[in-house]
Amino acid sequence: MKRLLSLGSLFALALLVASLVFAQDSGQATLQTPTGTHPFTFVQQADQLYVSAHEVTQGLGGTITPDSTGFKITIGNATAAFGPDSRYGVIRDELIEMPVPPITIEGRPFVPWQFFQGFLGTAAAMDVRWDAAAKSLVVSPAQRSAIAVQASVANIQGISKLVLTLSAAGEYTIDSQPGSMLVRFRAPVRAPFTEQSYDDPHVARITFAGSDVRIQLTGANVVGDAYQLQNPPRVVIDFRKGTAPLPGQTVPLTPQPQSHSPGIRTIVIDPGHGGKEVGAVGPNGMLEKDLTLTFARKLAESLSRQIGARVILTRDDDSLVSLDQRTAIANQYQADLFLSVHLNAAVVAHAKGSETYFLSLEASDELARKAAETENASQSDAGSDLKLILWDLAQQAYLDESSRFAQAIQEELNAATSIANRGVKQAPFKVLIGATMPAALVEIGFISNPEEEAKLQTSEFQDSMVAAMTRAIERYKNDYETRIGVIKPAPAASTTAAGSSAPAAAPAPAPQTRMDR
């Protein structure tokens, strides 16, 4: 946000004018909390209510501070972050979904009121609701007798994922009608809203009424597959185009989705940079953000085709995704692997080759330290040192697997390019902070090298590197699944002199690296 504010008075004036044009209503409202009431400013645009982040935070006894990517709000012992370009905020390693991104008016942030609903619901077990008639934002202790439900919708690679996060396990049924779906809970439901519309290709609107959650779809040909997740309890429905269901057809629930089976089932690919963060720029003008997205899209398609994994991109367009959000997305989708894709740059014009990293508080060498500083600089974070230390400790559980994963990628890229091994390295990359799974960052090549920049733009080279990374991931997957017993090793082929087969030594069991999420 500091960068936005430093662009000069012309930008500030344009932003103010735009805000005034789109603001349909504004005024004063009341924040009602268990300890008292506080006034705050609201702005109504279309059907969305925005509240002053500063005034509501202060009314809740918290603090708000700007940083280069947006703002951080601390209330009690919990800190959440949000930026101006995304409808996702972050608290711990979880996402706070808002219907629309925050806006800025006269340099001060206004957030959809649902931001505080997600923040306080996650951090303090508090209910937050907007009383339109009284113009009040009401904060109250969560009712333990009812199940609180939070709803989020995200469209990734053509599938709209609806997640209903529950405060406690509960029984429910899911009934489908052409053009709609009904989730009916047996216990009372504490709803986050009465009705909310979505700009989504499959989900048009969600309505809460009593213990029912009705999902209005965009057409009769939209169908959904539902499954359950635990810790916390969640109902997940993946919507896509398909054959319309029969009226009243019950949607079966899959108790344990494929992504929760042992092994490598879900992979998150993170195209580095995006939006205003262009990354490195080649001598002929090629932008890192464009090439990383190209590689990530091709890799996602290759992995889906070659190994049948569910592959999710942290961004599928030229949008800005904060470093916190990238691993939060991986955690939310309970990924088994996380790979961040980047391109290298060096002062030495003819540096070439690939490098692969995994997270460590201490860099393995001076060049690794500088590489991390370069990637981290795009989105600095005043509180990141402490966060890095904490997540470095958390990532220890995956240290060995991240090392194995990075090694497989590096070896396959070296073989594909016939370039001397630049080696697997460790460095404090902020984009890897928070990943609760084996994670690595790959610098595919040096965009600063004119020859390599030209080569990186060719389909032939892109395809060869994607094929190498696919082989590496498949190789790591097979190795990991063999070590944990998902794949049974082939019996030894050796025989004794007498002609009897010698028994194969059982492989030593590998420690299970996946945490219970």
Kinemage of the C-alpha trace (Angstrom):
@kinemage 1
@onewidth
@group {chain A} dominant
@subgroup {mainchain}
@vectorlist {calphas} color= white
{ca met a 1} P 0.000 0.000 0.000
{ca lys a 2} L 2.914 2.372 0.629
{ca arg a 3} L 3.764 2.112 -3.045
{ca leu a 4} L 0.194 2.974 -4.015
{ca leu a 5} L 0.272 6.017 -1.783
{ca ser a 6} L 3.638 7.136 -3.119
{ca leu a 7} L 2.580 7.298 -6.763
{ca gly a 8} L 1.765 10.966 -6.356
{ca ser a 9} L -1.103 13.348 -6.084
{ca leu a 10} L -2.429 12.565 -9.565
{ca phe a 11} L -3.060 8.916 -8.679
{ca ala a 12} L -4.549 9.909 -5.327
{ca leu a 13} L -6.905 12.346 -7.033
{ca ala a 14} L -7.969 9.745 -9.589
{ca leu a 15} L -8.565 7.207 -6.855
{ca leu a 16} L -10.640 9.679 -4.855
{ca val a 17} L -12.740 10.637 -7.883
{ca ala a 18} L -13.325 6.962 -8.748
{ca ser a 19} L -14.349 6.224 -5.189
{ca leu a 20} L -16.791 9.130 -5.119
{ca val a 21} L -18.286 8.129 -8.463
{ca phe a 22} L -18.951 4.552 -7.418
{ca ala a 23} L -20.044 5.261 -3.860
{ca gln a 24} L -23.835 5.152 -3.832
{ca asp a 25} L -24.282 5.782 -0.119
{ca ser a 26} L -22.127 6.606 2.854
{ca gly a 27} L -22.596 7.654 6.417
{ca gln a 28} L -22.161 6.740 10.046
{ca ala a 29} L -22.977 3.370 11.581
{ca thr a 30} L -22.502 1.803 14.999
{ca leu a 31} L -20.182 -1.002 16.043
{ca gln a 32} L -21.863 -2.961 18.832
{ca thr a 33} L -19.539 -5.133 20.935
{ca pro a 34} L -19.957 -6.851 24.319
{ca thr a 35} L -17.943 -4.010 25.890
{ca gly a 36} L -19.666 -1.023 24.307
{ca thr a 37} L -20.578 0.833 21.131
{ca his a 38} L -18.389 2.810 18.735
{ca pro a 39} L -19.216 4.923 15.666
{ca phe a 40} L -17.640 4.164 12.295
{ca thr a 41} L -17.957 5.261 8.682
{ca phe a 42} L -19.464 3.002 6.027
{ca val a 43} L -19.719 3.192 2.231
{ca gln a 44} L -22.331 1.355 0.158
{ca gln a 45} L -21.428 0.457 -3.441
{ca ala a 46} L -24.078 -1.491 -5.345
{ca asp a 47} L -25.028 -4.336 -2.980
{ca gln a 48} L -21.774 -4.319 -1.022
{ca leu a 49} L -21.206 -2.596 2.318
{ca tyr a 50} L -17.666 -1.422 3.075
{ca val a 51} L -16.601 -0.356 6.577
{ca ser a 52} L -13.699 1.814 7.658
{ca ala a 53} L -10.928 -0.632 8.564
{ca his a 54} L -9.269 1.925 10.859
{ca glu a 55} L -12.397 2.854 12.800
{ca val a 56} L -13.738 -0.684 13.250
{ca thr a 57} L -10.312 -1.989 14.258
{ca gln a 58} L -9.924 0.771 16.839
{ca gly a 59} L -13.434 0.069 18.151
{ca leu a 60} L -12.394 -3.557 18.652
{ca gly a 61} L -9.303 -2.464 20.614
{ca gly a 62} L -6.872 -3.362 17.840
{ca thr a 63} L -4.260 -1.658 15.694
{ca ile a 64} L -3.867 -1.311 11.941
{ca thr a 65} L -0.570 -0.661 10.160
{ca pro a 66} L 0.275 -0.277 6.463
{ca asp a 67} L 2.957 -2.241 4.640
{ca ser a 68} L 4.064 -2.461 1.021
{ca thr a 69} L 1.328 -4.940 0.047
{ca gly a 70} L -1.618 -3.577 2.023
{ca phe a 71} L -2.491 -3.461 5.710
{ca lys a 72} L -2.113 -5.580 8.808
{ca ile a 73} L -4.701 -5.647 11.577
{ca thr a 74} L -3.872 -6.963 15.041
{ca ile a 75} L -6.649 -7.652 17.544
{ca gly a 76} L -5.607 -9.403 20.741
{ca asn a 77} L -3.069 -12.056 19.814
{ca ala a 78} L -4.250 -12.466 16.220
{ca thr a 79} L -2.982 -10.661 13.119
{ca ala a 80} L -4.636 -10.627 9.705
{ca ala a 81} L -3.510 -8.993 6.456
{ca phe a 82} L -5.283 -7.737 3.343
{ca gly a 83} L -4.342 -5.879 0.175
{ca pro a 84} L -6.111 -3.620 -2.317
{ca asp a 85} L -5.952 -6.054 -5.245
{ca ser a 86} L -7.406 -9.215 -3.755
{ca arg a 87} L -10.633 -10.353 -2.181
{ca tyr a 88} L -8.639 -12.734 0.023
{ca gly a 89} L -7.220 -11.748 3.375
{ca val a 90} L -4.937 -13.971 5.438
{ca ile a 91} L -5.012 -14.966 9.102
{ca arg a 92} L -2.383 -17.450 10.239
{ca asp a 93} L -2.278 -19.859 7.277
{ca glu a 94} L -5.994 -19.535 6.471
{ca leu a 95} L -7.779 -17.371 3.944
{ca ile a 96} L -10.456 -14.809 4.752
{ca glu a 97} L -12.691 -14.611 1.708
{ca met a 98} L -14.466 -11.350 0.936
{ca pro a 99} L -17.119 -10.867 -1.771
{ca val a 100} L -15.017 -8.117 -3.402
{ca pro a 101} L -11.567 -6.604 -2.804
{ca pro a 102} L -11.156 -3.721 -0.335
{ca ile a 103} L -11.185 -0.145 -1.624
{ca thr a 104} L -9.236 2.964 -0.652
{ca ile a 105} L -10.844 6.368 -0.109
{ca glu a 106} L -8.624 9.375 0.588
{ca gly a 107} L -5.786 7.032 1.463
{ca arg a 108} L -7.780 5.056 4.051
{ca pro a 109} L -8.825 1.436 3.504
{ca phe a 110} L -12.443 0.294 3.540
{ca val a 111} L -13.060 -3.444 3.679
{ca pro a 112} L -16.219 -5.480 3.055
{ca trp a 113} L -17.760 -6.067 6.472
{ca gln a 114} L -17.326 -9.810 5.905
{ca phe a 115} L -13.566 -9.344 6.470
{ca phe a 116} L -14.192 -8.817 10.183
{ca gln a 117} L -16.669 -11.683 10.176
{ca gly a 118} L -13.951 -14.041 8.935
{ca phe a 119} L -11.248 -12.513 11.161
{ca leu a 120} L -13.166 -12.583 14.447
{ca gly a 121} L -14.833 -15.900 13.683
{ca thr a 122} L -11.448 -17.527 13.168
{ca ala a 123} L -9.460 -15.729 15.855
{ca ala a 124} L -11.949 -15.163 18.673
{ca ala a 125} L -15.014 -17.392 18.126
{ca met a 126} L -17.154 -14.266 17.747
{ca asp a 127} L -20.201 -13.772 15.544
{ca val a 128} L -20.288 -10.684 13.325
{ca arg a 129} L -23.443 -9.629 11.471
{ca trp a 130} L -24.647 -6.501 9.722
{ca asp a 131} L -28.026 -5.149 10.846
{ca ala a 132} L -29.075 -3.021 7.865
{ca ala a 133} L -32.167 -1.580 9.532
{ca ala a 134} L -30.238 -0.323 12.565
{ca lys a 135} L -27.070 0.418 10.572
{ca ser a 136} L -25.091 -1.600 13.103
{ca leu a 137} L -22.212 -4.051 12.867
{ca val a 138} L -22.974 -6.420 15.736
{ca val a 139} L -20.177 -8.449 17.380
{ca ser a 140} L -21.237 -11.079 19.914
{ca pro a 141} L -19.929 -14.340 21.399
{ca ala a 142} L -20.602 -17.348 19.206
{ca gln a 143} L -23.609 -19.406 20.232
{ca arg a 144} L -22.185 -22.777 21.175
{ca ser a 145} L -25.503 -24.560 20.752
{ca ala a 146} L -25.608 -23.898 17.006
{ca ile a 147} L -23.164 -24.747 14.243
{ca ala a 148} L -21.510 -21.689 12.756
{ca val a 149} L -21.096 -21.927 8.993
{ca gln a 150} L -18.707 -19.895 6.845
{ca ala a 151} L -19.100 -20.020 3.053
{ca ser a 152} L -16.444 -19.362 0.416
{ca val a 153} L -16.478 -19.740 -3.358
{ca ala a 154} L -13.409 -19.833 -5.605
{ca asn a 155} L -13.092 -20.757 -9.277
{ca ile a 156} L -9.850 -22.479 -10.181
{ca gln a 157} L -9.161 -23.931 -13.624
{ca gly a 158} L -12.830 -24.147 -14.569
{ca ile a 159} L -14.107 -25.716 -11.333
{ca ser a 160} L -16.002 -23.634 -8.763
{ca lys a 161} L -15.202 -24.846 -5.273
{ca leu a 162} L -17.760 -24.084 -2.562
{ca val a 163} L -16.426 -24.658 0.960
{ca leu a 164} L -18.779 -24.618 3.953
{ca thr a 165} L -16.572 -24.493 7.049
{ca leu a 166} L -18.334 -25.655 10.210
{ca ser a 167} L -17.559 -24.750 13.815
{ca ala a 168} L -18.380 -28.323 14.853
{ca ala a 169} L -19.176 -31.613 13.170
{ca gly a 170} L -22.828 -31.976 12.247
{ca glu a 171} L -25.181 -34.177 10.256
{ca tyr a 172} L -26.619 -32.939 6.967
{ca thr a 173} L -27.968 -34.047 3.615
{ca ile a 174} L -27.425 -32.579 0.163
{ca asp a 175} L -30.293 -32.569 -2.327
{ca ser a 176} L -29.958 -31.456 -5.921
{ca gln a 177} L -32.454 -29.802 -8.246
{ca pro a 178} L -31.834 -28.539 -11.790
{ca gly a 179} L -30.209 -25.172 -11.222
{ca ser a 180} L -29.832 -25.397 -7.447
{ca met a 181} L -28.522 -27.470 -4.562
{ca leu a 182} L -29.730 -27.618 -0.963
{ca val a 183} L -27.553 -28.457 2.047
{ca arg a 184} L -29.864 -29.242 4.991
{ca phe a 185} L -28.375 -29.447 8.489
{ca arg a 186} L -30.104 -31.227 11.378
{ca ala a 187} L -28.692 -28.859 14.005
{ca pro a 188} L -29.417 -25.103 14.148
{ca val a 189} L -27.157 -23.083 11.877
{ca arg a 190} L -25.552 -19.749 12.686
{ca ala a 191} L -25.380 -18.105 9.267
{ca pro a 192} L -22.735 -15.600 8.111
{ca phe a 193} L -25.309 -13.781 5.975
{ca thr a 194} L -28.860 -14.146 4.721
{ca glu a 195} L -28.091 -13.977 1.016
{ca gln a 196} L -25.003 -13.258 -1.047
{ca ser a 197} L -24.442 -13.121 -4.812
{ca tyr a 198} L -21.263 -14.255 -6.554
{ca asp a 199} L -19.594 -13.329 -9.819
{ca asp a 200} L -18.826 -16.960 -10.617
{ca pro a 201} L -19.458 -19.085 -13.745
{ca his a 202} L -21.281 -21.783 -11.756
{ca val a 203} L -22.484 -20.339 -8.416
{ca ala a 204} L -24.896 -17.410 -8.662
{ca arg a 205} L -26.133 -16.983 -5.096
{ca ile a 206} L -26.082 -18.585 -1.637
{ca thr a 207} L -29.039 -18.181 0.724
{ca phe a 208} L -29.268 -19.186 4.396
{ca ala a 209} L -32.744 -19.909 5.810
{ca gly a 210} L -33.073 -21.685 9.131
{ca ser a 211} L -30.905 -24.813 8.931
{ca asp a 212} L -30.845 -24.803 5.124
{ca val a 213} L -28.168 -23.523 2.788
{ca arg a 214} L -29.437 -23.098 -0.759
{ca ile a 215} L -26.923 -22.709 -3.596
{ca gln a 216} L -28.449 -21.102 -6.681
{ca leu a 217} L -26.483 -22.200 -9.743
{ca thr a 218} L -26.024 -20.338 -13.014
{ca gly a 219} L -27.780 -23.005 -15.084
{ca ala a 220} L -29.514 -26.369 -15.041
{ca asn a 221} L -26.433 -28.014 -16.559
{ca val a 222} L -24.205 -27.203 -13.546
{ca val a 223} L -23.533 -30.272 -11.387
{ca gly a 224} L -21.616 -30.735 -8.161
{ca asp a 225} L -19.504 -33.410 -6.479
{ca ala a 226} L -19.462 -33.204 -2.684
{ca tyr a 227} L -17.033 -34.516 -0.089
{ca gln a 228} L -16.165 -33.981 3.560
{ca leu a 229} L -12.991 -32.709 5.185
{ca gln a 230} L -12.043 -32.671 8.850
{ca asn a 231} L -9.948 -30.474 11.159
{ca pro a 232} L -11.958 -28.267 10.858
{ca pro a 233} L -15.147 -29.941 9.593
{ca arg a 234} L -15.949 -28.802 6.066
{ca val a 235} L -18.409 -29.603 3.314
{ca val a 236} L -16.797 -29.127 -0.093
{ca ile a 237} L -18.737 -29.100 -3.367
{ca asp a 238} L -16.932 -28.864 -6.720
{ca phe a 239} L -19.222 -27.426 -9.427
{ca arg a 240} L -18.726 -27.880 -13.164
{ca lys a 241} L -20.775 -28.168 -16.360
{ca gly a 242} L -22.409 -31.581 -16.770
{ca thr a 243} L -25.698 -33.490 -17.094
{ca ala a 244} L -28.536 -31.904 -15.123
{ca pro a 245} L -29.572 -33.981 -12.069
{ca leu a 246} L -33.041 -35.380 -11.598
{ca pro a 247} L -35.303 -33.335 -9.258
{ca gly a 248} L -34.714 -34.298 -5.630
{ca gln a 249} L -31.658 -36.382 -6.450
{ca thr a 250} L -29.483 -36.835 -3.350
{ca val a 251} L -25.842 -35.969 -3.894
{ca pro a 252} L -23.590 -38.672 -2.399
{ca leu a 253} L -20.852 -37.516 -0.037
{ca thr a 254} L -17.365 -38.900 -0.392
{ca pro a 255} L -16.099 -39.314 3.191
{ca gln a 256} L -12.461 -38.999 2.163
{ca pro a 257} L -11.561 -37.268 -1.097
{ca gln a 258} L -8.706 -38.414 -3.271
{ca ser a 259} L -6.497 -35.613 -1.922
{ca his a 260} L -6.641 -37.178 1.555
{ca ser a 261} L -5.519 -40.610 0.474
{ca pro a 262} L -1.887 -41.340 1.331
{ca gly a 263} L 0.554 -40.218 -1.312
{ca ile a 264} L 0.828 -37.317 -3.743
{ca arg a 265} L -2.698 -36.440 -4.876
{ca thr a 266} L -2.870 -32.624 -4.932
{ca ile a 267} L -0.110 -30.352 -6.230
{ca val a 268} L -0.121 -26.549 -6.079
{ca ile a 269} L 1.959 -24.736 -8.698
{ca asp a 270} L 2.755 -21.107 -7.926
{ca pro a 271} L 3.623 -18.830 -10.887
{ca gly a 272} L 5.938 -16.228 -9.360
{ca his a 273} L 5.012 -12.529 -9.281
{ca gly a 274} L 1.998 -11.112 -11.166
{ca gly a 275} L 0.106 -7.865 -11.511
{ca lys a 276} L 2.227 -4.843 -10.626
{ca glu a 277} L 4.994 -7.170 -9.342
{ca val a 278} L 6.624 -7.980 -12.681
{ca gly a 279} L 9.696 -9.731 -11.250
{ca ala a 280} L 12.922 -9.753 -13.261
{ca val a 281} L 13.019 -8.104 -16.689
{ca gly a 282} L 15.148 -9.536 -19.489
{ca pro a 283} L 17.493 -7.403 -21.605
{ca asn a 284} L 14.969 -7.574 -24.462
{ca gly a 285} L 12.013 -6.696 -22.256
{ca met a 286} L 10.632 -10.129 -21.363
{ca leu a 287} L 8.875 -10.076 -17.969
{ca glu a 288} L 9.361 -12.825 -15.392
{ca lys a 289} L 5.669 -12.727 -14.397
{ca asp a 290} L 4.592 -13.636 -17.956
{ca leu a 291} L 7.000 -16.520 -18.405
{ca thr a 292} L 6.295 -18.039 -15.000
{ca leu a 293} L 2.573 -18.116 -15.792
{ca thr a 294} L 3.277 -19.774 -19.151
{ca phe a 295} L 5.443 -22.442 -17.529
{ca ala a 296} L 2.963 -23.013 -14.692
{ca arg a 297} L 0.007 -23.475 -17.043
{ca lys a 298} L 1.931 -25.955 -19.177
{ca leu a 299} L 3.198 -27.820 -16.119
{ca ala a 300} L -0.318 -28.045 -14.646
{ca glu a 301} L -1.651 -29.521 -17.880
{ca ser a 302} L 1.267 -31.962 -18.114
{ca leu a 303} L 0.909 -33.165 -14.514
{ca ser a 304} L -2.849 -33.635 -14.861
{ca arg a 305} L -2.319 -35.682 -18.013
{ca gln a 306} L 0.785 -37.658 -17.030
{ca ile a 307} L 0.238 -38.552 -13.380
{ca gly a 308} L -3.458 -37.829 -12.843
{ca ala a 309} L -2.897 -35.440 -9.945
{ca arg a 310} L -5.230 -32.607 -9.020
{ca val a 311} L -3.229 -29.490 -9.900
{ca ile a 312} L -4.096 -26.003 -8.656
{ca leu a 313} L -2.497 -22.712 -9.704
{ca thr a 314} L -2.186 -19.901 -7.170
{ca arg a 315} L -2.955 -17.539 -10.050
{ca asp a 316} L -4.177 -18.231 -13.585
{ca asp a 317} L -4.009 -14.667 -14.874
{ca asp a 318} L -1.947 -11.495 -14.487
{ca ser a 319} L -3.091 -10.809 -10.937
{ca leu a 320} L -1.175 -9.927 -7.793
{ca val a 321} L -1.238 -12.643 -5.132
{ca ser a 322} L 0.548 -11.862 -1.872
{ca leu a 323} L 3.296 -14.171 -0.672
{ca asp a 324} L 1.173 -15.121 2.343
{ca gln a 325} L -1.786 -16.053 0.168
{ca arg a 326} L 0.221 -18.395 -2.062
{ca thr a 327} L 0.965 -20.939 0.642
{ca ala a 328} L -2.396 -20.256 2.301
{ca ile a 329} L -4.041 -21.467 -0.920
{ca ala a 330} L -1.890 -24.608 -0.824
{ca asn a 331} L -2.847 -25.218 2.797
{ca gln a 332} L -6.534 -24.590 2.171
{ca tyr a 333} L -6.566 -27.164 -0.634
{ca gln a 334} L -4.478 -29.506 1.545
{ca ala a 335} L -1.814 -29.913 -1.106
{ca asp a 336} L 0.746 -32.695 -0.930
{ca leu a 337} L 3.389 -30.693 -2.829
{ca phe a 338} L 4.019 -26.969 -3.393
{ca leu a 339} L 6.264 -25.700 -6.198
{ca ser a 340} L 6.925 -21.997 -6.796
{ca val a 341} L 8.152 -21.230 -10.330
{ca his a 342} L 10.525 -18.311 -10.964
{ca leu a 343} L 13.220 -17.054 -13.343
{ca asn a 344} L 16.669 -16.033 -12.224
{ca ala a 345} L 18.619 -12.815 -12.751
{ca ala a 346} L 22.271 -12.070 -12.159
{ca val a 347} L 24.713 -9.197 -12.512
{ca val a 348} L 26.886 -11.484 -14.630
{ca ala a 349} L 25.188 -11.318 -18.014
{ca his a 350} L 26.078 -14.841 -19.119
{ca ala a 351} L 24.998 -16.770 -16.019
{ca lys a 352} L 22.809 -19.690 -17.086
{ca gly a 353} L 21.159 -22.840 -15.822
{ca ser a 354} L 18.534 -23.836 -13.282
{ca glu a 355} L 18.575 -23.641 -9.503
{ca thr a 356} L 16.219 -25.254 -6.986
{ca tyr a 357} L 15.732 -24.180 -3.367
{ca phe a 358} L 13.945 -25.282 -0.236
{ca leu a 359} L 13.237 -23.222 2.870
{ca ser a 360} L 15.811 -22.473 5.535
{ca leu a 361} L 16.343 -19.575 7.907
{ca glu a 362} L 20.000 -19.517 6.873
{ca ala a 363} L 21.033 -19.383 3.216
{ca ser a 364} L 23.381 -22.120 2.017
{ca asp a 365} L 25.690 -19.556 0.408
{ca glu a 366} L 25.933 -15.859 -0.460
{ca leu a 367} L 24.346 -16.265 -3.902
{ca ala a 368} L 21.403 -18.129 -2.379
{ca arg a 369} L 20.962 -15.333 0.158
{ca lys a 370} L 20.926 -12.706 -2.594
{ca ala a 371} L 18.465 -14.736 -4.672
{ca ala a 372} L 16.064 -14.877 -1.720
{ca glu a 373} L 16.483 -11.158 -1.073
{ca thr a 374} L 15.625 -10.410 -4.697
{ca glu a 375} L 12.452 -12.506 -4.682
{ca asn a 376} L 11.421 -11.314 -1.215
{ca ala a 377} L 11.936 -7.635 -2.046
{ca ser a 378} L 8.842 -7.469 -4.244
{ca gln a 379} L 6.582 -7.799 -1.205
{ca ser a 380} L 8.412 -6.754 1.936
{ca asp a 381} L 6.914 -7.449 5.349
{ca ala a 382} L 7.875 -5.612 8.495
{ca gly a 383} L 6.919 -8.552 10.690
{ca ser a 384} L 8.389 -11.220 8.458
{ca asp a 385} L 11.556 -11.955 10.443
{ca leu a 386} L 9.642 -13.415 13.368
{ca lys a 387} L 7.213 -15.164 11.021
{ca leu a 388} L 10.105 -16.646 9.070
{ca ile a 389} L 11.654 -18.033 12.253
{ca leu a 390} L 8.364 -19.618 13.307
{ca trp a 391} L 7.662 -21.136 9.908
{ca asp a 392} L 11.258 -22.296 9.561
{ca leu a 393} L 10.660 -24.352 12.697
{ca ala a 394} L 7.320 -25.598 11.354
{ca gln a 395} L 8.883 -26.566 8.035
{ca gln a 396} L 11.400 -28.790 9.865
{ca ala a 397} L 8.770 -31.529 9.718
{ca tyr a 398} L 9.110 -31.458 5.920
{ca leu a 399} L 12.811 -30.678 5.656
{ca asp a 400} L 13.936 -34.077 4.405
{ca glu a 401} L 11.053 -34.408 1.945
{ca ser a 402} L 11.525 -30.854 0.634
{ca ser a 403} L 15.199 -31.658 0.089
{ca arg a 404} L 14.345 -34.860 -1.817
{ca phe a 405} L 11.734 -32.999 -3.877
{ca ala a 406} L 14.133 -30.175 -4.770
{ca gln a 407} L 16.897 -32.655 -5.626
{ca ala a 408} L 14.659 -34.536 -8.079
{ca ile a 409} L 13.719 -31.297 -9.849
{ca gln a 410} L 17.302 -30.089 -10.074
{ca glu a 411} L 18.620 -33.361 -11.460
{ca glu a 412} L 15.963 -33.613 -14.153
{ca leu a 413} L 16.475 -29.997 -15.243
{ca asn a 414} L 20.225 -30.533 -15.423
{ca ala a 415} L 19.722 -33.613 -17.584
{ca ala a 416} L 17.331 -31.746 -19.880
{ca thr a 417} L 19.668 -28.798 -20.462
{ca ser a 418} L 23.049 -30.591 -20.204
{ca ile a 419} L 24.228 -27.661 -18.082
{ca ala a 420} L 26.561 -28.110 -15.140
{ca asn a 421} L 24.701 -28.691 -11.906
{ca arg a 422} L 24.229 -25.434 -9.996
{ca gly a 423} L 23.027 -27.539 -7.077
{ca val a 424} L 20.134 -27.624 -4.647
{ca lys a 425} L 20.301 -24.756 -2.178
{ca gln a 426} L 18.557 -23.488 0.918
{ca ala a 427} L 17.409 -19.905 1.405
{ca pro a 428} L 14.800 -17.895 3.358
{ca phe a 429} L 12.245 -17.467 0.566
{ca lys a 430} L 9.128 -15.864 2.023
{ca val a 431} L 6.911 -17.517 -0.596
{ca leu a 432} L 7.710 -20.881 1.034
{ca ile a 433} L 6.837 -19.661 4.525
{ca gly a 434} L 3.704 -21.322 5.834
{ca ala a 435} L 3.679 -24.352 3.540
{ca thr a 436} L 2.533 -27.360 5.563
{ca met a 437} L 3.775 -29.815 2.956
{ca pro a 438} L 7.062 -30.497 1.103
{ca ala a 439} L 7.822 -27.286 -0.799
{ca ala a 440} L 10.442 -26.046 -3.241
{ca leu a 441} L 11.193 -23.025 -5.422
{ca val a 442} L 12.703 -23.465 -8.875
{ca glu a 443} L 14.536 -20.816 -10.893
{ca ile a 444} L 14.104 -22.326 -14.359
{ca gly a 445} L 16.702 -20.163 -16.079
{ca phe a 446} L 18.403 -16.769 -16.165
{ca ile a 447} L 16.166 -14.213 -17.847
{ca ser a 448} L 19.071 -11.749 -17.473
{ca asn a 449} L 21.091 -13.761 -20.000
{ca pro a 450} L 20.117 -12.591 -23.543
{ca glu a 451} L 20.609 -16.050 -25.028
{ca glu a 452} L 18.687 -17.782 -22.273
{ca glu a 453} L 15.944 -15.131 -22.390
{ca ala a 454} L 15.425 -15.886 -26.088
{ca lys a 455} L 15.439 -19.636 -25.449
{ca leu a 456} L 12.974 -19.356 -22.545
{ca gln a 457} L 10.405 -17.861 -24.923
{ca thr a 458} L 10.462 -20.761 -27.405
{ca ser a 459} L 7.840 -23.504 -27.210
{ca glu a 460} L 10.483 -26.182 -27.709
{ca phe a 461} L 12.515 -25.121 -24.676
{ca gln a 462} L 9.421 -24.544 -22.548
{ca asp a 463} L 8.122 -28.017 -23.383
{ca ser a 464} L 11.455 -29.653 -22.598
{ca met a 465} L 11.660 -27.961 -19.196
{ca val a 466} L 8.030 -28.799 -18.410
{ca ala a 467} L 8.695 -32.421 -19.356
{ca ala a 468} L 11.732 -32.453 -17.057
{ca met a 469} L 9.764 -31.032 -14.127
{ca thr a 470} L 6.962 -33.526 -14.787
{ca arg a 471} L 9.470 -36.396 -14.710
{ca ala a 472} L 10.923 -35.024 -11.466
{ca ile a 473} L 7.541 -34.796 -9.761
{ca glu a 474} L 6.519 -38.240 -10.977
{ca arg a 475} L 9.868 -39.623 -9.803
{ca tyr a 476} L 9.470 -38.038 -6.365
{ca lys a 477} L 5.856 -39.232 -6.171
{ca asn a 478} L 6.793 -42.844 -6.932
{ca asp a 479} L 9.708 -42.759 -4.508
{ca tyr a 480} L 7.633 -41.227 -1.709
{ca glu a 481} L 4.668 -43.541 -2.206
{ca thr a 482} L 7.000 -46.553 -2.210
{ca arg a 483} L 8.581 -45.426 1.051
{ca ile a 484} L 5.222 -44.991 2.805
{ca gly a 485} L 3.843 -48.278 1.451
{ca val a 486} L 1.284 -46.990 -1.065
{ca ile a 487} L 3.293 -48.566 -3.893
{ca lys a 488} L 4.582 -52.058 -3.178
{ca pro a 489} L 8.213 -52.533 -4.281
{ca ala a 490} L 8.778 -55.216 -6.883
{ca pro a 491} L 10.250 -58.435 -5.457
{ca ala a 492} L 14.006 -58.843 -5.858
{ca ala a 493} L 14.972 -60.723 -9.025
{ca ser a 494} L 18.242 -62.176 -7.700
{ca thr a 495} L 18.503 -65.938 -7.033
{ca thr a 496} L 20.845 -68.090 -4.990
{ca ala a 497} L 23.263 -70.579 -6.567
{ca ala a 498} L 20.811 -73.358 -5.704
{ca gly a 499} L 18.188 -71.629 -7.791
{ca ser a 500} L 15.969 -70.477 -4.934
{ca ser a 501} L 14.925 -66.864 -4.798
{ca ala a 502} L 16.572 -64.781 -2.114
{ca pro a 503} L 14.069 -62.860 -0.008
{ca ala a 504} L 14.094 -59.120 -0.668
{ca ala a 505} L 15.014 -56.888 2.220
{ca ala a 506} L 12.056 -54.820 3.327
{ca pro a 507} L 12.618 -51.105 2.822
{ca ala a 508} L 12.998 -49.093 5.983
{ca pro a 509} L 9.754 -47.252 6.683
{ca ala a 510} L 9.974 -43.532 6.033
{ca pro a 511} L 8.546 -41.121 8.584
{ca gln a 512} L 5.120 -39.786 7.638
{ca thr a 513} L 5.751 -36.143 6.816
{ca arg a 514} L 2.165 -35.038 6.382
{ca met a 515} L 0.722 -33.206 9.392
{ca asp a 516} L -2.871 -33.713 10.460
{ca arg a 517} L -4.635 -30.705 9.085
